[in-house]
Amino acid sequence: MEENLLHLPLSMGAGFFSAYNLPDGLSVMINDANFNDGLLIRRHSVTNQQYFILQFNEPLTHSAGDYGSSTEQHVYDIPKNSILLTSSLMDTIFIIPPKIRIRSVRIIFGNDFLNGFIGNEMADKFLSNYFSMLLKHRTREPIGTDYRIIMDELIKEKIEHPLRLKFIYNRALLLIEKFVTGFIGKLEKNQQIIKLKDDEISRLIIVESLLVKDYSGVPPTIAALSKVATMSPTKLKKDFKAMYGLPVYEYYQKNRMMRAKALLMEGRYAVKEVGMMVGYTNLGHFAASFKKEFGVLPSEMVSNDRAASFSERDHPVAIGSDN
């Protein structure tokens, strides 16, 4: 570690991380690195202070396997998410596969900065619609040439510039502005706009995180969620559906089944165990719910997955084969 620069030891991988605190409460982290054994980063939600993390991730090498197949909410495979905005109100997991070189720029900023930078009205429009689309579709935006030029100026072990912090600050603003205005432009073109206020968005994000946090027991009641959101039950149900695209408990059930599928695909648990892990005491009810969501029974999905794995393992296709 040298001042704000961290070099990875060879036992862990190769590359560097650097971090800068900038004016207006901005922070920037820059890295160009890979890890020998991969890395999983869990960021626990912070409900007493909201801030945002805008990250630009560019893989320079690619993995042969698929490390980002999890369908769990708020689990992101870094190489597959070129540009991603998350909130401190989300309990989030980031996955970096082994031996994958990733160049990244992460910009951390608060609500006050965003409101001052683009105005309250545009900030509200941007945040409510972005998180709605992210959580419905797990959308990600590719890094184009314009982004890459700015990233290239930042991703250096030592930025040689007479006004280094001002230079980094300026480039960070350019990245934020390009991302926000680009998203708003696409949104207005498609004319699918959700209008919620900033504090309403924050409270709904907290409600959503609480809803998908644990499936092993009974889900929170509307009354309890309304209390957390400091909204009436009617307003909570209306605004939740507007932002997340589904009624509260349909959203819960969909993500519950996605969690069950992810557990089954791990291959470590029996169907009955998975059912219990997502809150079912009756295996028949679990199987019926699973089939309603995915069109197959849990046991059929496990059998199909194992058959596919056996086929790939025992009948490999030769590289360059015409068959």
Rosetta blueprint (number, residue, H / E / L):
1 M L
2 E E
3 E L
4 N L
5 L E
6 L E
7 H E
8 L L
9 P L
10 L L
11 S L
12 M L
13 G E
14 A E
15 G E
16 F E
17 F E
18 S E
19 A E
20 Y E
21 N E
22 L L
23 P H
24 D H
25 G H
26 L L
27 S E
28 V E
29 M E
30 I E
31 N E
32 D E
33 A E
34 N E
35 F E
36 N L
37 D L
38 G L
39 L E
40 L E
41 I E
42 R E
43 R E
44 H L
45 S L
46 V L
47 T L
48 N L
49 Q L
50 Q L
51 Y E
52 F E
53 I E
54 L E
55 Q E
56 F E
57 N E
58 E E
59 P E
60 L L
61 T L
62 H L
63 S L
64 A L
65 G L
66 D L
67 Y L
68 G L
69 S L
70 S L
71 T L
72 E L
73 Q L
74 H L
75 V E
76 Y E
77 D E
78 I H
79 P H
80 K H
81 N L
82 S L
83 I E
84 L E
85 L E
86 T E
87 S E
88 S L
89 L L
90 M L
91 D L
92 T E
93 I E
94 F E
95 I E
96 I E
97 P L
98 P L
99 K L
100 I L
101 R L
102 I E
103 R E
104 S E
105 V E
106 R E
107 I E
108 I E
109 F E
110 G E
111 N H
112 D H
113 F H
114 L H
115 N H
116 G H
117 F H
118 I H
119 G L
120 N H
121 E H
122 M H
123 A H
124 D H
125 K H
126 F H
127 L H
128 S H
129 N H
130 Y H
131 F H
132 S H
133 M H
134 L H
135 L H
136 K H
137 H H
138 R L
139 T L
140 R L
141 E E
142 P L
143 I L
144 G L
145 T H
146 D H
147 Y H
148 R H
149 I H
150 I H
151 M H
152 D H
153 E H
154 L H
155 I L
156 K L
157 E L
158 K L
159 I L
160 E L
161 H L
162 P L
163 L L
164 R H
165 L H
166 K H
167 F H
168 I H
169 Y H
170 N H
171 R H
172 A H
173 L H
174 L H
175 L H
176 I H
177 E H
178 K H
179 F H
180 V H
181 T H
182 G H
183 F H
184 I H
185 G H
186 K H
187 L H
188 E H
189 K H
190 N H
191 Q L
192 Q L
193 I L
194 I L
195 K L
196 L L
197 K L
198 D H
199 D H
200 E H
201 I H
202 S H
203 R H
204 L H
205 I H
206 I H
207 V H
208 E H
209 S H
210 L H
211 L H
212 V L
213 K L
214 D L
215 Y L
216 S L
217 G L
218 V L
219 P L
220 P L
221 T L
222 I H
223 A H
224 A H
225 L H
226 S H
227 K H
228 V H
229 A H
230 T L
231 M L
232 S L
233 P H
234 T H
235 K H
236 L H
237 K H
238 K H
239 D H
240 F H
241 K H
242 A H
243 M H
244 Y H
245 G L
246 L L
247 P L
248 V H
249 Y H
250 E H
251 Y H
252 Y H
253 Q H
254 K H
255 N H
256 R H
257 M H
258 M H
259 R H
260 A H
261 K H
262 A H
263 L H
264 L H
265 M H
266 E H
267 G L
268 R L
269 Y L
270 A L
271 V H
272 K H
273 E H
274 V H
275 G H
276 M H
277 M H
278 V L
279 G L
280 Y L
281 T L
282 N L
283 L H
284 G H
285 H H
286 F H
287 A H
288 A H
289 S H
290 F H
291 K H
292 K H
293 E H
294 F H
295 G L
296 V L
297 L L
298 P H
299 S H
300 E H
301 M H
302 V H
303 S H
304 N H
305 D H
306 R H
307 A H
308 A H
309 S H
310 F H
311 S H
312 E H
313 R H
314 D H
315 H L
316 P L
317 V L
318 A L
319 I L
320 G L
321 S L
322 D L
323 N L
